[in-house]
Amino acid sequence: MNSFIEELKWRGLFSDMMPGTDEQLNKEMTTAYIGFDPTADSLHIGSLIQIKILAHFQQHGHKPIALVGGATGMIGDPSGKSAERNLLDEETLLHYVDCLKNQLSRFLNFDGNETNKAELVNNYDWMKNISFLDFAKNIGKNITVNYMMAKDSVKKRLTGEAGVDGMSFTEFTYQLIQGYDFLHLYQNNGVKLQMGGSDQWGNITTGTELIRRKAQGTAFALTVPLITKADGSKFGKSESGENYWLDKKKTSPYKFYQFWLNATDSDAERFIKFYTFLPKEEIETLIEEHKTAEHERKLQKKLAEEVTVWVHGREEYEKAMKASEILFGKSTAEDLVSLDEEIFLEIFDGVPQKEVAKSDVLGVNIVDLLSEKTGFLKSKSEATRELKGNAISINKEKVNEVYTANETDLIDGKFLLLQKGKKNYFIIKVI
């Protein structure tokens, strides 16, 4: 078996392939591509598997091409969709294409003189000058409607299985346009393999059929499973249905880190194979160590570290880890004060907050600060009682009746965190 395919199989990332694919990969350095449609200005963690497949492919000596679908993005892939996708205007689409190009360039090796260095292509570059009549005459005649209708992605929409009856001609043509991408890359870039999620099998094999009929060539298909959580629920979305994005402006590295850290034991055991580049022996050792002390969450911590470093870099991982430790009480006031505003407010999301003038915070008696100045506690007598009972903390450190806040206590120069007991928090924003 080819070493790339073997790697995918032990990681649980293999679904299907056309006969002869492994022989092709063993025979020579092979060029393969995966397509990414620009439906937003960032990829999200649902795209990480496809990115990782290309990275593994390159590590095994083959040449990866990442295709950004500037043309197909105008149409929308019906595979796995229950409704017609909203079409984007050209200006928005081109902006999305640029954003995705920048992201993908971080994950693959595009530099150097190696023959297998990665390439980035945009199918709009070769589709924009093709007229409808030329496409119908030169491409459309090679694939029958019967062939296209037999694809699962089409059948489910036409029979109502996907939750809606019918599909537009626009979406119906998607598999033919994706098939033409494969033909173009086969003829111009030497691409012999297209890879993608298992829901892409129909689209990919349309491309291999078009290559066979139009170019009398042989091309191959390989798919990976669609990732779900162990309980069968959809992977990669928050409880409120929001995506976890790869752009840190849309999903902070802290939230990204927390997503992986909060994986269940069964998911962490699968995800560490899916989403990290750790070797088999190290992963197996980690899994065994985790089983002997599950409460230490070694698997989740390593998973969160590896993926966060891969996507955001070591520095952002260190910040996210420090923020996580602050949330769970394993930190000092110094750690807390060093946080920036964004991470601090994310850690204590939902905590009551009040703006208070600097003159009413710095150098002010702690009893007055807790009661009259902020309203955190109802009265001076309550504040005095809680302070004597050692129940009050400022920036996670216990304080007594003689404490007064100064400039160096302010988090990012503008916040003070009050706390009564273990869970009762209050944020002062100094103005």
N, C-alpha and C positions, 0 to 999 in steps of 0.2 A: 504494500500500500504506500502511496505517496506520503511523505512526511508532513506536508501541509494538511492533507485530509486527515491523517492520523491525529494530528494536533487538534483539529476541529472536533473529531469524534470523542477524544478523551475529555475535552472541555464541555461536551454536550452541545456543541454548536454546529452540528451537521444534520441536515434534513434530507436532502436528495441531490442527485447529480445525474447527468446524462451518461450513458455508457461511453467509455473511452476517455473520460475526464482525467482519471488518475494516470492513465498511460500517457496522455498529453503532458501532464505536469512532470512526469518522470523523464520524458524524452528531451525537454529543452526548457530554457527560461521562457515562461509564458506571460503574455500581457493580458490582464483582466481588468474589468471595470465594474463599478457600482454607481448607480445614479442617486442623486439627492435632489429632490424637488424643492425649490425655494418658496415655501409657503409662509415663511416668517423671516425676520431679520436675524435669526439665530437658529441653529440646530438645538435639539433638546436631547435628553438622555436616551430617548427612544432610538436615536441615530448612532449611539455609541457602539453598538454591536457591529453595524456595517463599517464604521470607521476602523474598529478593531480587526475585522476580517481583512481589510486592506493592509493594515499594519502587519498582521501575521503573514500575509501573502508576501509582502516585501521582505520580511525577516527570513523567509524561506527561499530567498533568492529570485523571486519572480517580480515582475514589474506591475505596479498598481496604477490605475487611472481613476480619479474621482471625477465623475461627470456632474456638473451642476446644470439642472434642467431649465435653462432660460426659456426654451421653447415649450417643453412638456409642462412646465409650470403654468403656462397660460391656459392649459386645458384641464388638468387635474386627473389623477389616476383613479379609476373607479374601484380598483382592487381593495377589498375590505371596507369599502365605504357604503353607507346606506343612503346617502343623498348626494346630489350634485354639488360639487365644490364651487364656491363663489370665485368668479374670475377676477384677476388682479389687473389694474392698469399697468401699462408698460413701465412707467417711471418707478412705481413701487416695486415691480418685479425686478428691474435691473438693480435697484438698491439692495434687495434681498440677495440677489446673485452675488454682488460684491461682498456682502457680509459673510455669506457662506464660504466663498473663496478664501477669505482671510482666516476663518475658523479652521477649515480643512488643512490649510498650509501648516498649522501647528502640530498636526498629528502624524504626518507622513514625511519622509525624507525626500524633499524636492531638490536638494542641493548636491553638489559634487559632480564627479565624472563617471559615476557608476552607471552601467548599462540598465540597471533596474531602478534608477531614481524615479520617483513618482511624477505623474503629470496631472494637470488640472485642465479640464475642457468644459466648454459650455455649448450645449447642442443648438442654441440659438445662432451660433456662428455659422453653422452649415444649413440650418433650416430657414433662415430669414430670406434667402434669395430664391427659394424653390416656390414656384407657382402651384396653385391647387391643381391645375390641369396637368402639369408635369408630374406631380406626385401621384395623381390618379393613374396616369398612363404608365409611368415607369416603375412604380412601387405597388400601387393598389392591385394591379392585374396579377401579381404574383401570389397573393394570398386570398383564398376564397372566403366569402361571407360565412359559409358553413363551418370553415376552420375557426374563424373568429367567434362565431356563436357558441362553439363547443367549449370555450374557456369558462372555468368556474366563475371568474369575476363578472363575466357577462351574463351567464345563466342565472346566477343568484339575483341579479338586478332585474332581469326580464321576467322571472317567475315570482318576484316579490319576496323571495327568501331573505333578502338583505333588509327588509323592512320598508321598501318602497318599490312601486311598480315602474318599470321602464328606466331608460337612460337616454340621454341626448346623443345625437350623432357625434357631437364634439367628443364626449367621453368614449364613445364606441371606437373612435379612431385612435385612442391613446395607445393601444397595444401595437398598432401598425406604425405609429411614429416612433415608439420606443424600439420596435423592431428595426426601423430604418437607422436609428442611432447605432445599433449593433452592427449593421451592414456598413455604415460609414466608417466606424472605428476599425472594423475588420479590414476594409480596403485601404484606409489611410494611416492607421496607427498600429496595424498588425495585431489587433485584439482578437483573441480566439476564445475567450471565456467571459461570460457575464455572471456576476454573483448578486445575490439579494435575499430578501426574506422569502419564506415559503409561499407567501401570498403573491409573489412575483413570478412564480413558475410559468404561468400562462404567457405573460408578457415576454419573458426571457426566451422561451421556446419558440415564440413567434419570430424572434430575431434569428434564431438558429435555422428555422425553416426558410426565412427570407434569404439568408446567406447561401443556403443549399440551392434554392431555386434561381436566385438572381446572379450569384457569383460562382456557382458550382463548387462552393467551398464547404469545409467542415468546421463547425464551431460548437462550443459546449456550454452547459448550464450547471450551476451549483447553487443550492439554496441552504439557508440556515433557518432554524426554528424561530417563530415569533415568541418573544419572551413574555411570560406572565409570572405573577407571584405564585408561590407554592399552593395557595388556596384557589388559584384559577383567576383571580382578579387581575385587572389591567395593570401593567407595570409602568412606572415612570410618571405618575400623576399624584398630586397631593390629594388629601381627603376631600378638598373642595373642588377637585377636578382641574387644578392648575398644573401646567407643565413645569418640570425642572429643566431650565435652560442651561446651555453651555456658556452663554454670555453672562459674565458676573454682574453686569448691570441689570440683568433681568432676573437672575437667581444668584444671590450672593454665595461666595465660597462657603460661608458658615452654614447656610441652609442646605447647600449641596452636600457638604460633609455630613450634616445631621441626617440627610436622607439615607445615606449608606450605613451610618452608625446605628440607625433604628431598624435595620433589617432583622427579620426573625431569624432564628437559628437555621431553620431549613432553607430559607432564602439565601442567607449569607453563605451557606455551604455550596449552593449553586452559583451565586453571583461572583464568588471569588475565582471560580474557574472561568466564568464568562467575561468578566470585566477587568481582570488584572493580567499581567504578563508573567506572573510568578511561575516557576517551573513546577512540574507535576509532583516531584518529591517534597518540595517545600509546602505546597498546598495540602498534600496528604498528611504531613506532619502537623500543620496548623489545625486541620480538622480533628485529628486525634487529641491534640492538646486542648482544644476547645471542649471536647466531649468530657474531659476529666475535670474541667472547671468552667462550666458554662457561664457562671455568674461573672467571670472576669471579662467575658465578651471579646476574647482575643481575636476571633474571626472577624467580627464586625469592625473592630478597631483597625485591623490590618487592611480589610476591604476599603474602609473609608479613607485610610491613608493613601493607598495605592491609586485609587481612582481620582481622589482630589488632587494629588500631586500630578498625575497624568494630564488632567484637564486644566488645572489652575496654577500648577507649580508649587514648589516646596514652601516658599514664603507664605503663600495664601493658606496652605495646609496648616502651617505652624500657627497662624492667626486663628484659624477656625478651631483648631484643637484647644488653644488657650481659652477661646471663648466658651467652648463646651465645658472645659474644666471649671470655669467661673460659674456657669449655670448650676453645676452640681457641687459647688462648694469646695473645690480642691484648688483654691488659688489665694493669692494675697491681694490686699488693697492696691499694692503697686501694679499687679497685673491688670486690675480693673481700671485704674486711672490711665493706663497706657492704651486702652481700647479707643478706636475711633467711633464717632457718633453712630455711623450706620450699623456696625456690629453690635454696639451696646444696645441700641434700640431694638434690634432683632432678637437679642438674647432675652430682653425683658419686654417683649411684645405684649401689649394688653395691660401692662402695669399702669395705674393711674399716674398722671403727670400734671405738674403745675408750674407755671412760670412765676418766678419770684425775683425781685430786684436784688442785685448783688449786695447792696447795703443791708438787706434784710436776711442775708445768708452768712456772709463771711464775718467772723468775729462775734457773731450773735450767740447768746446763751442757748445751750442745747434745748432746754425746757421750752423757751420761747419759739425756737425753730420748729420743734415737733408739733407745737400746738397753734399759737396765734399766727405765726408767719406762714405756715403751710396748710394747717388744717388736717395734717396726717393723723394726729390724735385729737380727741375732742376737747381736752382741757389741760391746763398746767399740772393739775393734780394727777391726772392719768399719766402724763409724761414723766412726772417725778416718780410715780409708783413703778412704771415699767423700767425706768432707768435703774432704780434700786434693785429691781428684780433681775437685772442683767439680761433683759429681753430685747434691748435696742442695739442695732448695728448700723454703722455708717460705712458704706462701701464694703460690706461684708465683714467688717471688724467690729467687735463689741466696744461700746463706749459707755462712759459714766457721766455724772452730772457736771463735771468740770470741762467736758469736751467743747471746743469751738472749732468750726470749720475754717480752713484757710485756702488760699489759692491753689496750693499743691494737692488738695483733696479733690479738686474738680476733675471729673472724667471728661477727657477731650476738651478741657478748659471750660466746660459749661454745664455738667450734670453732677448731681449728688444723689446717691442711692440710699434711701432710708429703708430700714427693715425692722419689723416687730415679729419676734418668733422666727419660725422657719419659712413661712410662705407669704407673709403679709408685707408686700413691697410698695414703695412709693418713690417716684422720681421727681426731684426738683430740677427744673431747667432755669439756670441763672441767666438773667437778662440785664 
